[in-house]
Amino acid sequence: MNPRPASRSPDLPAVVPRRAVWTALAGAGLFVMAGGLGGCGFALRQAPNFAFSSLRVAVYVGTPVSRALQRELAASGIQVVNTAAVAGQPPVQVVLEVLLDQRERAVVGQTASGQIRELQLRTRFRYRLSTPSGKRLIEETEMLLERDISFTETGALAKAAEEQLMFNDMQGDIVQQVMRRLAAVKSL
């Protein structure tokens, strides 16, 4: 004998599915976590604010990192000039002297037979920032990024492409670091 299930009384509430309960709890948890992150000072990285609106790049103007930095500064609303002051042109507020922009490739590992197994790629960038009158805002600073890469003779063309990608990645890292340091200058 199977007892028949009792029919539900119209005054009893419907049973809430477990999925709906878990979804509501997860949403409440995310809301609490978001409030906690905002209260601790967490904020997404904002576009940099600069204390200057015009900049002249001096010395190494056409090197890869220097050109990428000029593009990034221009995209941030900074007027970038790479020539000396011309009559009738408003003076720039700061001068960025690019003292060194160098890419290096060094062998760091070889097999017993002398074949190259590992390379180290380096990008050096040295610069300083000053006002046109000569006041130093950022002293001479050198940045050095290094990346290791394995190497095989059979995949030399593929490795050359990988090297170029790694150099471009290091270039982007240096540009972002310099941008943050330039934005850290608060007064001229």
Disulfide bonds with the S-S distance in Angstrom:
none
